[in-house]
Amino acid sequence: MREVWKYLKVCALAVVCVVLLGVSVKTQAAPAQVQGLKQTNNSASSVTVSWDVLVADGIRYKVELSADKSFSSVKTEETTGATEYFYGLSAGKKYYVRVIAYEKSTGILGRYSEILEVVTKPDNAKRNLRQTAASTTSISLKWDKNAGANAYQLEYYKDGASNVKKVVNLGDVQSYTCNKLSQNSNYVFRLYPVMKSASGYTAVGYTSDTIYNCPVLPGKVSGFTASFSSPTTKYLELSWDKRNSANGYQYEVYSLASKKAKKLLSGKKTYNGTAHSISSNKLVKAPFLKVRIRAYVTLSTGTKYGAWSTWTYTAKQPEIKISNVRGGQKLTWKKISGADSYTLFVSTKRENGYKKVGTVSKNSLVVKKCGKKALKSGKSYYYTIVANKKIGKKTYKGCKTHCYSRPYYN
């Protein structure tokens, strides 16, 4: 009997060991927690995720997607691989994914991975991208918020240089200023809506808002001139060096007939050329003038002007009347209002060879010589005259476009 009890004890101990060993085997067989979960692709209606493969036989994965972190409503996919694709999602939305591994033969589950926030591309709705401001080296932009975006990507390049693009990744903002741009240039801008996840993954929209010919504020106009083509014209001819970013130009014309300059004419020319002709009856008997010009751009917020050019001074050439007098020819002309003096030139040829006769403040002068030679009876002489205006220490000269002639008879 004692041997029987001994045998039973041994058998019981063996059973307990087997049970305990089985429990230990099951505990060790539970798969490890999935690591390295990340988003690898996206569209407006889908996301793709991947993770690190577990090195063990018979492992499968359950991949769960939910619209909220609590996973109250779950879409589940199963796979033996380490990647999964979810479709039928909404554009510009955040979703949440988690993965759990399990042993195929026993169904033993591991632990869920960390929860991953994933995103789909925003929709293609336009956001009214527009230029709102400019300086000579910057352009400011604004746009309306995209409900399916929490960030934006701005791409821009100088007009005609699309192979040199700059890309700026922006947060959830609706304005931006691009600095360090080229002076007197136009730019192209493209704005893409972006949905960005907590991990930093970005889903960039397929299409952009694009605006062309966005100008920096034109710089100060250079090379500016103003002139009259004849003593009797009512046209004042302006010319300047082109400002590539200008939408147009504004000019101001002041009379210097009195001590205080008085605005005579002003206007705008909406085009980007290099010349303009001002027509006005006020210019038929124009006084000595000072003229300036500036370029402007037209933005969604209104017209913005560049700096004024330096003043340019001009006057018509007085018309000359010639009469023969003893020993020479007498020249008379009508004074130009605002002119301080007149310089007269003489030549024996119409086109060239003019020599200075003198500068006078009155409106007449007797000419007896052409250079160092006395006038010769029966010969024609050609005369031209320039009105002068002294401002400060500098003397400005009017136009010299026509000549007047009469044969000299002693």
Backbone torsions as a table, in degrees:
resi	resn	phi	psi	omega
1	MET	NA	-40.3	179.3
2	ARG	-62.3	-34.5	179.4
3	GLU	-69.3	-35.1	179.1
4	VAL	-64.4	-47.6	178.3
5	TRP	-60.9	-36.0	179.2
6	LYS	-65.2	-40.0	-179.9
7	TYR	-66.0	-40.8	-179.5
8	LEU	-65.0	-39.9	179.0
9	LYS	-61.8	-42.2	-179.8
10	VAL	-63.0	-42.8	-179.9
11	CYS	-63.5	-41.5	180.0
12	ALA	-63.6	-41.7	179.3
13	LEU	-63.6	-37.5	179.3
14	ALA	-65.1	-41.9	179.8
15	VAL	-62.0	-44.5	179.4
16	VAL	-60.1	-41.7	-179.5
17	CYS	-63.9	-41.5	179.3
18	VAL	-63.8	-43.1	179.1
19	VAL	-61.0	-48.4	-179.5
20	LEU	-63.7	-38.3	178.7
21	LEU	-64.9	-38.4	178.1
22	GLY	-64.0	-42.4	178.0
23	VAL	-61.6	-41.8	-179.8
24	SER	-64.2	-40.7	179.7
25	VAL	-62.2	-44.2	-179.9
26	LYS	-63.3	-40.0	-179.4
27	THR	-64.4	-42.0	-179.2
28	GLN	-70.9	-22.1	-176.4
29	ALA	-82.0	-8.9	-179.8
30	ALA	-65.5	126.4	-179.0
31	PRO	-61.1	155.9	178.6
32	ALA	-73.8	164.0	176.7
33	GLN	-68.2	136.7	179.4
34	VAL	-69.2	134.5	179.8
35	GLN	-120.3	165.5	172.5
36	GLY	71.8	25.0	179.3
37	LEU	-68.8	129.7	-178.4
38	LYS	-153.7	157.7	175.3
39	GLN	-87.4	135.8	-176.8
40	THR	-119.3	-14.2	-179.8
41	ASN	-160.6	168.1	-178.2
42	ASN	-161.4	161.9	166.1
43	SER	-146.1	-171.3	177.9
44	ALA	-72.7	-13.4	-176.8
45	SER	-134.8	13.5	-177.8
46	SER	-152.6	160.0	172.2
47	VAL	-138.8	152.2	174.8
48	THR	-125.7	134.6	179.0
49	VAL	-126.8	158.8	175.5
50	SER	-144.0	167.5	-179.0
51	TRP	-153.6	172.8	179.0
52	ASP	-76.4	134.4	179.8
53	VAL	-71.5	138.6	173.4
54	LEU	-84.6	129.1	-178.6
55	VAL	-85.6	88.2	178.8
56	ALA	-164.4	153.5	-179.8
57	ASP	-80.2	147.0	172.5
58	GLY	69.7	26.4	-178.8
59	ILE	-92.2	133.3	171.9
60	ARG	-124.2	167.6	-177.3
61	TYR	-131.0	139.7	168.6
62	LYS	-104.9	125.0	-178.8
63	VAL	-113.8	123.0	-175.3
64	GLU	-116.3	137.5	177.3
65	LEU	-125.4	138.5	-179.6
66	SER	-143.5	156.7	177.0
67	ALA	-83.4	-5.3	178.7
68	ASP	-140.5	159.0	-175.8
69	LYS	-68.7	-21.1	-179.3
70	SER	-81.0	-8.1	179.8
71	PHE	54.4	44.9	179.3
72	SER	-70.3	-29.5	175.1
73	SER	-130.3	122.9	-168.1
74	VAL	-124.9	138.1	168.9
75	LYS	-107.4	122.9	-172.4
76	THR	-116.9	135.7	172.5
77	GLU	-125.7	148.2	177.4
78	GLU	-118.8	144.2	-177.3
79	THR	-155.3	156.5	172.9
80	THR	-97.5	-10.9	-179.5
81	GLY	-87.7	-165.1	-178.8
82	ALA	-122.5	33.7	176.6
83	THR	-151.8	150.9	179.5
84	GLU	-148.2	148.4	-176.0
85	TYR	-123.2	124.1	175.8
86	PHE	-111.9	134.3	-178.7
87	TYR	-128.4	177.3	-178.8
88	GLY	75.0	25.1	-178.9
89	LEU	-94.2	171.9	-179.8
90	SER	-93.8	149.5	-178.9
91	ALA	-72.2	144.0	175.1
92	GLY	62.2	42.7	-177.7
93	LYS	-127.0	158.2	172.8
94	LYS	-101.3	139.9	174.0
95	TYR	-132.9	169.9	-176.9
96	TYR	-129.0	136.6	-176.4
97	VAL	-127.5	142.3	170.0
98	ARG	-142.4	156.0	-176.4
99	VAL	-131.0	140.3	174.7
100	ILE	-132.8	136.4	177.9
101	ALA	-94.0	150.4	174.7
102	TYR	-144.6	156.0	179.6
103	GLU	-86.5	120.8	-170.9
104	LYS	-57.9	-43.6	-173.0
105	SER	-75.2	-33.9	-176.9
106	THR	-104.9	-19.4	-177.2
107	GLY	76.6	10.5	-178.8
108	ILE	-70.0	127.4	-178.2
109	LEU	-90.5	146.2	170.3
110	GLY	-88.9	-152.4	177.0
111	ARG	-105.2	147.3	177.3
112	TYR	-61.7	146.5	172.4
113	SER	-67.8	171.4	169.3
114	GLU	-62.4	148.1	179.7
115	ILE	-74.1	133.6	-179.7
116	LEU	-112.9	128.3	173.3
117	GLU	-83.3	128.9	178.4
118	VAL	-122.5	160.6	-174.4
119	VAL	-137.7	152.1	173.0
120	THR	-106.6	162.0	179.4
121	LYS	-64.1	144.1	172.7
122	PRO	-65.9	162.0	177.4
123	ASP	-71.7	178.1	-173.8
124	ASN	-98.2	18.0	-178.8
125	ALA	-62.7	135.1	178.2
126	LYS	-72.8	149.0	-173.9
127	ARG	-116.8	21.1	175.2
128	ASN	56.2	50.7	176.6
129	LEU	-63.5	133.7	-176.0
130	ARG	-152.6	153.6	175.3
131	GLN	-90.2	132.8	-176.7
132	THR	-116.8	-18.8	-178.2
133	ALA	-159.7	166.7	179.0
134	ALA	-159.6	149.1	165.5
135	SER	-123.5	-174.0	-178.2
136	THR	-69.0	-15.1	179.9
137	THR	-136.0	18.6	-179.2
138	SER	-147.6	157.0	175.7
139	ILE	-136.7	132.0	178.3
140	SER	-106.7	138.5	-177.3
141	LEU	-125.0	155.1	172.1
142	LYS	-138.9	158.0	175.8
143	TRP	-155.9	163.7	177.9
144	ASP	-83.9	152.0	-177.7
145	LYS	-69.8	140.1	172.2
146	ASN	-95.3	120.4	-175.5
147	ALA	-62.6	-24.8	-179.2
148	GLY	-98.8	19.8	-179.3
149	ALA	-131.6	144.0	173.0
150	ASN	-122.2	13.1	176.5
151	ALA	-163.9	171.5	-178.7
152	TYR	-144.0	152.8	175.3
153	GLN	-120.7	122.6	-178.3
154	LEU	-108.6	126.9	177.3
155	GLU	-118.4	134.5	179.3
156	TYR	-149.9	156.1	178.0
157	TYR	-156.7	157.6	178.8
158	LYS	-68.4	138.1	-179.4
159	ASP	-53.8	125.9	-178.7
160	GLY	89.4	0.7	-178.7
161	ALA	-131.7	53.2	-176.3
162	SER	-67.3	-14.6	177.8
163	ASN	-79.8	-5.9	177.7
164	VAL	-120.6	84.1	-176.2
165	LYS	-102.2	150.6	172.5
166	LYS	-118.9	139.4	-179.2
167	VAL	-121.6	129.9	179.1
168	VAL	-121.2	125.0	176.6
169	ASN	-93.5	119.3	-174.4
170	LEU	-111.8	158.5	175.5
171	GLY	-83.7	-154.0	-178.4
172	ASP	-84.3	72.5	-177.9
173	VAL	-124.2	164.9	178.8
174	GLN	-124.9	21.6	176.8
175	SER	-158.7	156.7	178.4
176	TYR	-163.9	146.7	175.9
177	THR	-117.5	123.1	176.3
178	CYS	-91.0	122.9	-177.3
179	ASN	-107.9	173.9	177.7
180	LYS	57.9	41.0	177.0
181	LEU	-87.9	163.7	179.6
182	SER	-73.6	139.7	-179.6
183	GLN	-68.1	149.8	176.1
184	ASN	52.5	43.3	-176.6
185	SER	-129.9	161.8	174.7
186	ASN	-112.5	152.2	-177.1
187	TYR	-131.9	157.1	173.8
188	VAL	-111.6	135.4	-179.0
189	PHE	-124.8	139.0	174.3
190	ARG	-129.5	127.7	-178.2
191	LEU	-115.3	122.3	179.0
192	TYR	-109.2	132.8	173.4
193	PRO	-74.2	146.2	-176.4
194	VAL	-134.1	138.9	167.6
195	MET	-109.8	121.8	-175.0
196	LYS	-113.3	132.4	-179.6
197	SER	-87.0	170.8	-179.8
198	ALA	-63.9	-26.2	-179.5
199	SER	-82.2	-7.7	-179.2
200	GLY	99.7	-2.4	177.7
201	TYR	-69.8	137.7	-177.4
202	THR	-119.1	133.7	173.2
203	ALA	-108.8	107.8	-174.7
204	VAL	-93.7	132.7	-179.6
205	GLY	-58.2	154.2	-177.0
206	TYR	-69.5	-41.3	-174.1
207	THR	-119.1	164.5	-174.3
208	SER	-125.6	160.9	160.9
209	ASP	-81.1	128.7	-178.4
210	THR	-125.8	133.1	173.6
211	ILE	-129.0	138.9	-176.0
212	TYR	-110.4	164.9	173.6
213	ASN	53.5	44.1	175.3
214	CYS	-83.7	118.2	-173.2
215	PRO	-94.3	146.2	161.7
216	VAL	-76.3	164.1	178.0
217	LEU	-67.2	126.0	-178.1
218	PRO	-59.9	145.8	176.7
219	GLY	-78.3	179.6	179.5
220	LYS	-59.2	129.8	-178.5
221	VAL	-69.1	133.1	179.1
222	SER	-115.0	169.9	177.5
223	GLY	65.0	27.4	-174.1
224	PHE	-83.1	130.6	176.0
225	THR	-134.5	155.4	175.6
226	ALA	-139.2	133.4	-176.4
227	SER	-154.5	160.8	173.5
228	PHE	-108.4	137.3	-178.1
229	SER	-82.2	-16.4	178.4
230	SER	-157.5	163.0	-179.8
231	PRO	-68.4	-17.1	-174.9
232	THR	-111.4	-0.3	-174.3
233	THR	-71.5	156.2	172.6
234	LYS	-107.2	14.6	-178.7
235	TYR	-110.2	130.2	173.5
236	LEU	-105.9	121.5	-175.0
237	GLU	-96.0	123.8	178.5
238	LEU	-110.2	145.5	173.2
239	SER	-147.2	155.9	-175.7
240	TRP	-162.9	169.9	173.8
241	ASP	-81.7	134.2	-174.9
242	LYS	-65.7	138.0	169.9
243	ARG	-103.2	110.2	-171.1
244	ASN	-59.8	-29.6	-175.9
245	SER	-89.7	1.7	-175.9
246	ALA	-77.7	143.4	169.2
247	ASN	-93.9	-17.8	179.5
248	GLY	-179.4	-174.7	-176.3
249	TYR	-137.9	146.3	175.8
250	GLN	-116.5	139.4	-179.9
251	TYR	-127.2	155.9	173.8
252	GLU	-135.6	134.8	-179.9
253	VAL	-121.1	123.0	-178.6
254	TYR	-114.4	141.6	174.6
255	SER	-86.2	137.5	175.9
256	LEU	-110.7	29.9	-178.7
257	ALA	-69.5	-23.1	179.4
258	SER	-124.7	178.5	-177.1
259	LYS	-62.7	-34.6	179.8
260	LYS	-101.4	124.9	-179.9
261	ALA	-62.8	140.3	-177.9
262	LYS	-127.8	133.0	-179.0
263	LYS	-65.8	126.4	-178.9
264	LEU	-101.4	-42.9	-177.9
265	LEU	-147.5	153.6	170.3
266	SER	-154.7	158.7	-179.5
267	GLY	179.3	178.3	-179.7
268	LYS	-131.1	147.8	175.2
269	LYS	-125.2	110.4	-175.8
270	THR	-87.8	81.0	171.7
271	TYR	-170.5	161.6	-178.8
272	ASN	-109.4	77.5	176.4
273	GLY	-112.9	-158.7	-179.0
274	THR	-128.9	10.2	-179.3
275	ALA	-156.6	155.3	177.0
276	HIS	-156.7	142.5	179.5
277	SER	-112.0	119.1	178.6
278	ILE	-92.1	126.1	179.1
279	SER	-113.3	127.0	178.6
280	SER	-162.8	142.1	175.0
281	ASN	-65.2	-20.2	177.4
282	LYS	-67.5	-14.3	-178.1
283	LEU	-96.0	-5.0	179.9
284	VAL	-62.0	-45.7	176.0
285	LYS	-116.3	53.8	-172.8
286	ALA	-67.6	140.9	172.8
287	PRO	-80.4	-174.9	171.9
288	PHE	-63.2	136.7	-172.1
289	LEU	-122.2	153.9	163.0
290	LYS	-124.8	139.7	-170.8
291	VAL	-135.0	144.9	174.3
292	ARG	-142.6	166.2	-176.1
293	ILE	-147.5	152.4	173.5
294	ARG	-146.6	151.1	179.4
295	ALA	-90.7	157.1	177.1
296	TYR	-141.7	162.6	173.7
297	VAL	-125.9	151.0	179.6
298	THR	-108.5	114.5	-178.5
299	LEU	-111.7	174.8	178.4
300	SER	-64.8	-21.1	-179.4
301	THR	-96.7	2.5	179.3
302	GLY	123.9	-171.8	-178.0
303	THR	-88.2	131.4	177.9
304	LYS	-118.0	133.5	-173.1
305	TYR	-106.8	143.5	171.6
306	GLY	-82.1	-174.2	-178.6
307	ALA	-74.4	149.0	175.6
308	TRP	-67.4	146.6	171.6
309	SER	-68.4	168.4	169.8
310	THR	-68.1	155.2	179.4
311	TRP	-66.2	140.6	168.0
312	THR	-116.8	142.0	-174.8
313	TYR	-112.4	141.1	-179.1
314	THR	-155.4	161.5	176.0
315	ALA	-155.8	155.2	174.4
316	LYS	-67.4	158.3	172.5
317	GLN	-83.1	128.3	178.0
318	PRO	-63.6	145.7	173.8
319	GLU	-78.0	135.8	-175.6
320	ILE	-105.7	135.3	169.7
321	LYS	-108.5	135.8	-174.3
322	ILE	-119.5	132.4	174.9
323	SER	-136.0	144.6	178.3
324	ASN	-81.1	132.5	177.1
325	VAL	-130.4	171.6	-178.7
326	ARG	-58.6	119.1	175.1
327	GLY	82.7	3.7	-178.6
328	GLY	176.3	-160.3	177.4
329	GLN	-126.4	135.3	-179.8
330	LYS	-98.3	129.7	179.6
331	LEU	-110.9	132.2	175.6
332	THR	-130.5	154.6	-179.5
333	TRP	-156.3	161.6	174.9
334	LYS	-83.5	138.8	-179.0
335	LYS	-69.7	149.8	173.3
336	ILE	-95.0	123.5	-179.7
337	SER	-58.2	128.2	179.4
338	GLY	95.4	-14.7	178.7
339	ALA	-77.3	143.2	179.6
340	ASP	-95.4	-28.9	-176.7
341	SER	-159.9	174.7	-178.4
342	TYR	-138.6	138.0	178.4
343	THR	-113.3	127.7	-175.0
344	LEU	-108.9	142.0	179.2
345	PHE	-129.1	149.9	-179.0
346	VAL	-135.3	148.3	177.6
347	SER	-152.2	159.9	174.8
348	THR	-91.5	-2.0	179.2
349	LYS	-126.6	148.1	-178.2
350	ARG	-68.7	-40.5	-168.8
351	GLU	-89.7	-26.9	-174.3
352	ASN	-157.0	-175.2	176.2
353	GLY	79.7	19.6	-177.1
354	TYR	-73.7	136.7	178.4
355	LYS	-120.5	142.0	-177.9
356	LYS	-69.2	130.4	176.3
357	VAL	-90.4	-45.7	-178.8
358	GLY	165.5	171.5	177.7
359	THR	-121.2	127.0	-177.8
360	VAL	-132.9	157.1	176.9
361	SER	-93.8	-17.2	178.4
362	LYS	-82.7	-176.6	-177.3
363	ASN	-114.5	32.8	174.8
364	SER	-155.3	157.5	-179.8
365	LEU	-163.8	137.4	176.1
366	VAL	-97.0	126.9	-179.3
367	VAL	-105.7	125.6	-179.7
368	LYS	-116.5	-13.6	-178.2
369	LYS	-135.3	152.7	169.4
370	CYS	-114.7	99.9	-169.5
371	GLY	72.4	-121.4	179.6
372	LYS	-101.1	-1.7	-176.5
373	LYS	-103.2	139.6	177.7
374	ALA	-67.4	152.7	177.7
375	LEU	-62.0	141.8	-176.9
376	LYS	-106.8	127.3	-177.7
377	SER	-60.2	135.5	179.8
378	GLY	89.1	-4.1	-179.1
379	LYS	-102.4	142.6	177.9
380	SER	-86.7	140.3	177.1
381	TYR	-122.6	147.2	-176.8
382	TYR	-114.4	136.4	-175.5
383	TYR	-127.2	144.6	171.1
384	THR	-141.1	155.3	-172.3
385	ILE	-139.2	148.5	-179.7
386	VAL	-128.3	132.4	174.1
387	ALA	-84.9	142.5	-178.6
388	ASN	-120.6	150.2	176.6
389	LYS	-138.8	123.4	179.2
390	LYS	-96.8	124.7	178.5
391	ILE	-128.2	113.9	-173.3
392	GLY	66.3	-126.5	179.3
393	LYS	-99.0	2.4	-175.6
394	LYS	-112.3	139.9	177.4
395	THR	-105.8	126.3	-179.8
396	TYR	-102.5	144.6	-175.2
397	LYS	-112.4	144.4	176.1
398	GLY	-83.2	-164.7	-176.1
399	CYS	-79.0	152.3	173.6
400	LYS	-136.4	85.4	-171.5
401	THR	-116.8	-20.7	-176.2
402	HIS	-126.0	155.9	173.5
403	CYS	-123.9	156.6	-179.4
404	TYR	-126.1	144.9	-174.0
405	SER	-143.0	150.7	173.4
406	ARG	-158.6	136.8	177.9
407	PRO	-63.1	142.4	179.4
408	TYR	-96.1	128.7	174.5
409	TYR	-127.3	125.2	-178.0
410	ASN	-85.3	NA	NA
